[in-house]
Amino acid sequence: MKATFLYGANDVRVDQIEDAKILKPTDVVIRTVIACVCGSDLWDYYSKAPDTVGVAKGHEVIGIIETAGAEVRNLKSGDLVVVPFVASCGFCDYCKANQQTSCRNIEFFGHGGGGACQAEMVRIPWADGTLVKLPVDSNSELLPSLLTLSDVLGTGYHAAKSAQVQAGDTVVVVGDGAVGLSAVIAAKKMNAEKIILMSRHESRSKLGREFGATEIVSQRGEDGIEAIKELTNGDGAGRVLECVGTQDAIDLSIAVTRDYGTIGRVGAAQYETVPLNFGTIMRNIGIYGGVAPVRAYIDELMPDILEGRINPGKVFDLSVKIDEIADGYKAMADRTAIKALVTF
């Protein structure tokens, strides 16, 4: 089968490897229908040291079950499924509390340490606890939107949940990638009154408006902080969704948060410190969030897609074949694409 590996900075290759197979009786093997490139895939794409052994890539995929292990009870061959970006057992205390990213038996895909999901076939551990069967055909026009349930839509939703967005709130979204745009969808779903998207890219700003942003701020740094303050009576926003993961992004998020406000942070953190100094403590700012338990959110978010209330698949503004996936990585790295869909 074909699978994607990263051998060094800017060096993505598609290799021919042995087909995925059942290793444990709780596994299934799926044949991929669509996959995609994630913004988090780009962190090591920029900086990985050259190596003769590639790192398996990808953690977002929809596929059809080809074979199921002997202990798989709720799924069967032929089922079309969406795969959350981590595998979770479904029966430990964390899973029962819908905190699957802390599953006591967690397994990973792609750069988390497991097999590639940007591949023609994928082994899925803990199939019953991980996978969600989709009530559509494999040629449905809804598949791109349903694929966002694998990561970005649930991650954006987790940002809004972590910030405790409520009806009537003013929300600032820091980041205009697929997660930030998904956070706009989430804030609108939660009936925020004002949604301010920080975006410098016309195509992303336009899509953000379509998703529900009421204001766009293109400035950064002190100018961006001042622009947010002008839109919020000088106070900042009560809810801020940090969807980037850089030091600049978390610093800006703190600066534009209203006293007694809350930051929901979901950006893959590339920083070591959060400036919670005495001045920040005096403002009673809360910071919550982290890696999103997207498995917990799929049943809640899927009806919005199936019933046409949201169309998060619009974040895929580039489609590439598996053999062309290096072009998808480059386009996202160059910011000429928001998110690359991979077809097989």
N, C-alpha and C positions, 0 to 999 in steps of 0.2 A: 504494500500500500504506500501511497505518498503521504509524507508528513513533513511539517515545517520545523526547522531548527535554526537557532542563532549561533553563529560561529565566532562572531566578534562584532565590534561596532560597525553598523551599516552592512552587515554580512548575513543576510537571511537566505537560506537555501531550502529547497524542497528535495528531500531524499527518498529513495525507495527503501523501505524497511519491511520487516516481517509483519504480517497482518496481526492486528490486535486479537487477543484470545482471552477466554475465560480463565482466570487464575484462582478465583474463590467461588464457592457456590452461591454467594450473594451478588455476584457480578452479572452484568449484561455487556454485550458488545453491540454498538450501534454503527450503522453506516450513515455517514454524515450527509445531510441535505444542504445545510448552510452553516457557516461559521463566520467569524469576524476577527478583526484586529482591535485590541483594547488600548486605550491610552497608557495603561500600566505596562503593556508590552514594550513601550518605547523607552522606559527608564534604562534598561540594560542595552537596548538597541543603540542608544547614544554612546555608551561608555564601556561595553564589555571588552575585556582583553581578548585578543585572538587566541583561538584554541583549536586543536585538531578534533575535539569532540564537541558536537553541537548541543545546545540546550533546547529541549522540546518546548514548543510554544503553543499558546492558545488555551483559553478556559471558557469559551462561550460557544455553544453549539446546539443545533437541533438535528436530530437524526431518527432513523428507523431502527428499531431493535431487530438485529439479525439472530442472535442466540441469547438465551437466558440461562443462568446457572440454576442448579437443582433446588436451591432454597429461595428463589425469587417467587413471590406469591401473587403480587398485584399487577404484574406486567407480563407481556408475552411477545413473541416474535410478531413483527408487523406493526406494533404500536409506534406511533410518532410521538416523540418526547422532547421536551426542553430540558437542558442540563444546567442547573445552578453551578456557579463557578468553583464550589468545593463540594466534595462528596461527604454526606453525613449519614450516620447509621439509622436515625429515626427513633431509637428507643432509649438512648441515654437521658440523663436528667436535663442536660442542656438542650437536646433536640426536643424533648417534651415541652420545654419552656420556649420553643421557637427561637433558640439562640444557637443555630446550627453551625455558625462559624467558630464556636467553642466546643463542638462535638468531641466527646472523649475518644472517638474512633475516626477522627477526621482524616480524609485523604485529599490530595491536591491534584490539580491538572497543570500542565504547562510549567511556567517558571516557579510554581509552588513546589515542584519536585516530582510530579507525576508525568504521565504520557501527554503527548500533544493533542489538543482538540482542533488545531488547524491541520486536520488530517482526514484521510478518506474513511478511516474506521477508528473508533475510540472505545477502550474498555472503561466501563463506568462501575466503580465500586459501590457497594451499599445501594443497589439500584432501587429497592423499595423505599428507602428513606430519602433518596436524592431526587429521583426523576419525577416529572409531572407529565402525564399523558395529555396531549393536545387534541381538542375536539374538532380538528380541521384536517383536510387532506394535505399531502406533502407538496402539492402545487398551489396551495392557497396563497392569495395575494397578501394575506395577513402575516405570513411567516417572518418577514423582516421585523415587524413590530413585536411579534411573539418572541423573537430571538432576544430582544432587549430585556426580557424577563430573566435571562441568564445572568445579567450583571447590571448594566447601566441604569435601567429603569428602576430596579429595586435599590440600587445604590443612591440615586437621586432622591428616591422616596425615603430612604433611611436618613439622609441629611435633613429632610423636612421633619421627619418624626423625632430625630435627635434634638432639633431646635425647638420642638414643641409648637410647631406652626398651628395656629387656630384661625377660625373665621374672623375676618376684619383686620388681621395683622398686616404690618409692613415687613416685607422680606427683601433682603439683598442676597443675590446669588453671585458668588465670586467664582468665575470660571465659565467659559462658553463652549467647552467641549461637550461630548455626548452626555457625561454625567451632569454637568451644569445645566444643560438644556433639559435633561430629565428632571432635575430638581425644580425647574420652572413648572413643568407639568404637575409635579407633586404639590407645589405650593398652590397652584390653581385648584387642584383637586381638594385641597384643604380649605378652600375659600378665602385665601389671603386677599386683602383688598388692594394692596399695592405691591407689585413684584418688580424689583429693580434688578436688571441683569447687567453685569459688568462685562462688556464685549467691545472689542475693537475691530471686529471683522463683519463686514456688511452682510454676508450670507448667513452668518450665525446670528447676528442681531435680528435679521428678518425672520429666521426660523424661531428664535426666542419670542418674538412678538406673536407669531402664529400659535405658539404653545401657551401663551398667556402672560408674557412680560408686559407690564404697563409702562415701564420706563427703561431706557438704555443709557448707561454711563460708559463712555469710551475712554475716559481719562484713567491714568494709573497714578500711584504714589500719592503725594500730597494733593495734587489736583483732583484725583479720584475721590479722596476722602472729603475734600471740600464740596465736590459735586453731590455726593451722597448726603452730606449734611444739609445742603441747600434744598434737597428734595424731602427732607425729614424734619423740617422746622428746627434745624440745628442740632438735633439730638442723636441722629443715627437710627438704625432700624432695630426693632425688638427681636427680630429673628434674622440670623445671617447664616448662609449655607456655603461652607468652604469646600469647593469641589476641584481643587487644583493639587494641593499637597506641597507647595513650596514655602520657604520662609517668608517671602514677600506676601504670599496669599494669606497666611495665618496672621501676620502682623497687620495687614490691611483689614482683615476680618475683625480683629479686636478693636481697631481704630474706628470702624463704622458701626459698631454695636452700641445701641442705646444702653444707658445704665439700667441694670437689672434685666438685660436682654440675654439671649442664649445663642451660642454658635453651635451649629451642627456640622462637624467636620468629617468628611469622608474621602478627601483627597489622599492618594497614596503618599504618605508623609516622607518627604526627602529632607526634613529638618530634624534637629536633635533637641531643640529647646522651644518652649512656648513662653513668651514674656509675661508671666503672671507676677508682675512686681506689685509693690504696695499700692501704686496708683490704680492698677487694674483691680486689685482686691477691694479698694474703696468704692469701685463702680459696681460691684456685685454682678460681674459678668460670668455666666456659666458656659463651659465648653464640654460638649458631649459628642459621642459618636465614635466612629472607627469603621472597621470592615463590616459590610452590610450582610445580615443574614437573609439573603434574597429568597431562599427557599420559603421563609416565613411569609413573604409578601406576595408570592405568585398567585395564590388563590384569590387574594383581594384585588390584585391589579389586572389579572387576565380578563375579567368581564368588561372592564373599560375598553380593552382592545377589541374584543369579540363584538361588542355592541356599538363600536364606532365612536365612542366618546373621546378617545385619544388615538393618535397615530405616531407613536414614538419611533417607528421605523424610518421616519424622515431624517433621522440623524445619519443614516447610511446614504452619503452623497457620492459614493464611489463603489463600484462593484468590480471585482477581479476574480478570475479563475484561480484555482489553487496553484497552478504553475506560474501565475503572475503575482503571487502574494508579496514578493519583495517590492513590487511597485506600490502596493497598498501601504506597506510600512513607510516607504519613502514619502508618499503623498501626505500621510498623517504627520510625519516628522517635519515636513516642509510647511505644514499647515495649509496645504491646498485641498485637503479633505478633512471632514470632521471625523468620519469613521468609515472604515472600509469593510464592506460585505464580501465574504468569500464564498464562491459557488463551486460545485463539484460536478 
